[in-house]
């Protein structure tokens, strides 16, 4: 009846996820988010090791303007 209680991460995970690297331009990450309707991506190094995650919120933070933190223009960052 409640067989989902027996599920493990391997039962729900994506075995070969789309990934990005630390050197990927933000514009490219934005395109991946749009193409796949993703909210986040694993970030891997050249050896394929996980080094972090990038999310849509991270992209939005790159463009936040506050009196303490003024970022470059959108096109300059991309």
C-alpha positions in Angstrom: 0.0 0.0 0.0 2.7 2.5 1.0 5.5 1.0 -1.2 6.9 4.5 -1.8 8.2 4.4 1.8 10.7 1.8 0.5 12.0 3.9 -2.3 15.6 5.0 -2.3 17.2 8.0 -4.0 18.3 5.7 -6.9 14.6 5.0 -7.6 13.9 8.7 -8.2 17.1 10.3 -9.4 18.1 11.2 -12.9 21.0 8.8 -13.8 22.6 11.0 -16.4 21.7 14.6 -15.6 22.5 17.6 -17.8 25.4 19.3 -16.1 27.4 22.5 -16.5 30.9 23.6 -15.6 32.2 26.6 -13.5 33.4 28.2 -16.8 30.0 28.1 -18.6 28.7 31.6 -19.4 25.5 32.5 -17.5 23.7 33.1 -20.9 24.3 29.4 -21.7 23.0 28.3 -18.3 19.9 30.4 -18.8 19.4 28.8 -22.2 19.6 25.3 -20.7 17.1 26.3 -18.0 14.7 27.4 -20.7 15.2 24.5 -23.1 14.7 21.9 -20.4 12.4 23.8 -18.0 15.0 23.3 -15.2 15.3 25.3 -12.0 18.9 24.1 -11.3 21.9 22.3 -12.7 24.8 20.3 -11.1 28.1 22.0 -11.7 31.0 19.6 -12.4 34.7 20.0 -12.9 36.7 18.6 -15.8 37.0 15.2 -14.1 33.2 15.1 -13.8 33.2 15.6 -10.0 30.4 17.6 -8.5 31.6 21.0 -7.3 28.3 22.8 -6.8 24.8 23.6 -8.0 23.6 26.6 -10.0 19.9 27.6 -9.8 17.6 30.2 -11.4 17.8 32.1 -8.2 21.6 32.3 -8.5 21.1 33.9 -12.0 18.6 36.4 -10.5 21.1 37.3 -7.7 23.7 38.1 -10.4 21.5 41.0 -11.5 20.3 42.3 -8.1 20.8 46.0 -7.7 21.0 47.4 -4.2 22.7 50.5 -2.9 25.5 48.3 -1.5 25.9 46.1 -4.5 25.6 47.4 -8.0 26.4 44.8 -10.7 27.5 45.4 -14.3 24.9 45.6 -17.0 23.2 42.3 -18.0 24.9 42.0 -21.3 28.3 42.6 -19.7 27.8 39.7 -17.3 26.5 37.4 -20.0 
